[in-house]
Amino acid sequence: MMRRHDNALVLVLMMFVLSNLVNCTVGHGCNNGFHAKKNSSLGGLALGLVRRGGGIAQAIERSKERLHMFLKDPESPIHAGNGEFLMLIGIGSPALNYNAIVDTGSDLIWTQCKPCSDCYKQRGQIFDPSKSKTYSTVPCSSSLCRALPSASCGPDCQYMYEYGDYSYTMGDLAYETFTLATTTRGNVAIPRVAFGCGHDNQGGGFAQGSGLVGLGRGRLSLISQMGSTANNKFSYCLVSVNDPASKTSPLLFGDSADLRGSGIKSTPIVTNEAQPTFYYLDLQGVSVDGSRLSIPHGTFDIKADGSGGVIIDSGTTITYLEQDGYDSVKTAVQASMKLREADGSRIGLDLCYKLPFDSSAVKVPAITFHFAGADFYLPGQNAFYRDEESQLFCLAMAASNGLSIFGNIQQQNYHILYDLGINRLSFIHTACDAL
């Protein structure tokens, strides 16, 4: 079912590491689960990522759709990304397990709920809040209700959350216990997580899961609600797109998220008031084979209306650069490559070459992204995609207009840390399958 050249990612829970042991709740038993104290540190949460089914062409098409979502109406407060991860998570008491999409480009956590006025077809049963002992609605007076882009009172907080492709979820904002099944410590429960109990949910991209877990920068996201219990940070390390599907990529929270070794580089996470959910970075230039490209000043800046800028996104397959920036990179790569150009439209890439019979001798230019205070060097496999079926060798980048995105092929085999406490992104080149 998994294919080697798949670029979307499915999230599978692997383990939960607690550096500070959490006390067992009387009446539940230490063998049945751990219950986190509200202000205690969970220490570290470690999960594994594997790649979702579908080929490179489908993944790039989804990335184009994702880019278009992000570009719509730059003055609107939320452009949710409807991302590419799945997470196994328990909801309610007693907990029932669901697969939910995890999205770094949105904030709201939600699942389909009974009674369902209009829901899409999902695998497994739909969550029934009437059967949970820990379900309660969020009052309209709550700051979490005010954090929604669209909310009403009826009498408690009701939400409508729209995504850039016109898909949406509507329902009650509520509190519930979310349970993470672990391989080493049993079930770990996180109480009073605010989430959307969706009674009306529509969108083709949701069918792979029962709902969505937002991992953006906003108040409602999982990482924001975990806050100090996860030390306000998470990290991931993506294995190569050409690695077999059996290799997993770690996703880490809390103390486990920290980077180790020499050569760690850091750059500020920039805030865009018009797009507060996204992780913006200050891209100051690009070099090819050691030469800084003549890209017009301000090409990658955030504009006064909130458009422009560069975000890092784990759910977008390739990197998208503003047209002027992409044209400069493409021209420099063309001047460096000694292969014959070929049509890459079948797999959705712009600059491609036909591989020779002996492809081991192919030399590729060195590409470096110059972020504020930190140079991000792209090894060959991070800059180019090799399609075995067509024997094409393509630049894993494309042009955009209005927003640039640093994609996940460029991030592979880098351990990348998002520290929301100090608004800093750090990274180090790492063999991700060895973490």
C-alpha positions, -999 to +999 in steps of 0.1 A: +000+000+000+029+024+007+049+034-023+086+043-024+082+077-041+053+090-020+057+125-006+028+130+017+033+119+053+012+097+076+018+101+113+019+069+134+025+071+172+056+053+183+065+061+219+060+087+247+091+095+267+086+110+302+117+125+318+096+134+349+072+106+358+036+116+359+016+103+389-011+076+383-046+087+392-062+068+420-090+045+407-075+042+372-045+021+380-009+025+369-013-003+343-042+014+326-027+049+319-009+080+331-028+112+338-009+144+332-011+171+359-022+203+343+010+222+349+035+194+350+061+188+322+055+158+300+092+158+294+093+145+258+070+131+233+084+110+204+064+099+174+072+084+140+063+096+105+059+073+075+050+083+040+013+082+028+003+063-004+003+081-037+031+091-062+052+122-066+029+137-092-001+134-068+020+149-040+031+178-061-005+184-072-016+185-035+013+209-029+000+232-056-035+231-041-020+238-007-001+268-021-033+282-036-050+278-003-024+298+014-025+326-012-062+334-010-072+367+005-041+377+024-061+400+048-082+371+062-070+360+097-068+323+090-057+303+060-058+267+072-037+242+053-055+209+056-022+190+057-008+156+050-002+138+083-023+113+102-022+109+140-036+081+160-053+097+191-078+087+217-107+110+224-131+110+254-135+089+285-135+060+279-112+068+250-120+058+215-092+058+189-093+079+157-069+088+129-067+126+125-049+147+100-021+167+116-015+201+099+013+226+107-006+252+086-037+255+108-047+257+145-080+241+153-083+205+166-116+189+156-133+156+149-166+146+134-193+144+161-228+129+166-254+141+159-241+146+124-262+170+104-239+167+073-207+147+076-184+130+051-178+093+052-150+082+075-136+049+086-148+037+119-174+052+142-180+089+146-173+104+181-204+106+203-199+132+231-229+119+250-210+088+258-179+105+273-176+114+310-151+142+303-169+162+276-180+198+283-186+228+261-166+259+260-185+291+272-186+321+248-168+341+274-136+320+270-106+335+254-104+302+234-137+310+218-125+345+210-095+330+193-117+315+166-118+333+133-156+328+132-178+320+163-213+325+177-232+317+209-259+291+211-257+294+241-221+281+244-193+286+218-201+275+183-175+277+156-172+277+118-137+270+105-130+274+067-101+261+047-086+276+016-102+251-007-137+260+006-139+229+028-151+236+063-161+223+097-189+236+120-200+226+155-194+232+192-161+242+207-156+218+236-132+205+262-122+168+261-095+144+273-071+134+245-052+101+251-019+092+234-012+054+233+024+048+240+047+018+236+066+022+268+043+038+294+008+028+284-019+054+277-011+091+285-041+113+290-040+151+283-071+166+300-092+196+289-080+200+253-102+225+235-114+210+202-141+214+177-169+188+179-180+191+143-216+183+133-213+197+097-180+189+080-173+190+043-141+186+022-125+159+000-092+163+017-106+152+051-117+117+040-084+102+050-091+109+087-118+115+112-108+151+118-078+174+121-051+183+147-037+218+141-001+223+149+003+260+139+013+290+160-022+300+171-038+297+205-060+268+196-033+245+182-021+214+200+014+227+206+000+260+220-025+242+243+003+219+255+024+250+262+048+246+291+040+209+294+058+204+261+082+233+269+066+251+239+086+232+213+085+204+188+109+190+162+109+166+133+134+149+111+122+136+077+140+107+060+148+109+023+119+108-002+138+079-019+140+058+012+118+028+016+084+033+033+096+011+062+119+039+074+102+062+099+108+099+106+107+111+142+083+138+154+093+150+189+078+172+216+092+188+248+127+178+260+130+151+233+127+178+206+161+194+214+189+192+188+222+176+197+257+177+182+279+204+167+268+226+137+234+236+150+221+268+132+193+290+142+171+317+126+142+337+140+106+327+134+090+359+120+055+370+129+031+381+102+001+397+119-021+390+088-011+353+089-004+345+126-007+307+121+023+302+098+060+298+106+076+326+086+114+329+081+136+357+069+151+345+036+178+370+026+192+353-005+201+321-024+235+309-037+243+284-064+278+269-066+290+295-040+278+326-060+251+348-045+223+352-070+212+387-081+176+384-068+158+418-066+159+433-031+127+426-012+116+396-033+111+374-002+098+402+022+064+402+038+044+430+022+023+456+039-009+438+031+004+406+046+012+388+013+047+376+004+072+363+028+086+327+032+071+300+054+085+266+063+059+239+059+063+202+064+031+195+044+043+210+011+064+186-010+086+210-030+099+245-025+080+274-041+098+307-047+086+340-058+089+343-096+120+365-096+137+343-071+128+311-089+139+324-123+173+333-109+178+298-093+166+281-125+189+301-147+219+293-125+211+256-123+207+254-161+241+270-165+257+244-142+240+212-154+256+193-183+226+170-190+200+173-217+167+190-205+135+169-207+098+175-202+088+170-166+052+179-168+041+143-162+054+146-126+046+183-122+081+197-122+094+225-144+132+219-148+141+183-155+169+164-172+171+129-187+195+107-167+223+090-186+228+053-184+256+058-158+239+083-135+265+078-107+287+105-123+261+132-125+272+164-108+247+188-094+252+224-083+255+233-046+224+254-035+223+273-002+194+293+012+206+322+033+182+327+062+188+354+088+218+342+108+217+307+093+227+292+060+207+261+049+228+240+025+209+217+002+227+184-006+218+170-040+189+149-028+174+179-011+175+201-042+167+175-069+141+147-072+150+115-091+121+097-106+131+061-112+101+052-134+108+080-160+145+083-153+141+121-149+162+142-126+143+174-117+149+205-096+124+201-067+113+237-069+087+258-087+076+294-091+049+311-071+034+346-068+024+360-034+041+335-010+072+314-009+072+280+008+103+260+020+091+224+013+097+190+029+121+176+002+144+205+011+141+196+048+149+159+045+177+146+067+177+178+087+165+177+124+144+209+126+133+224+159+104+248+163+108+267+196+077+288+201+088+300+235+116+321+220+103+322+183+133+305+169+138+277+144+170+256+146+183+229+124+212+205+120+220+180+092+212+145+106+207+109+095+170+110+105+166+072+104+193+069+131+176+093+156 
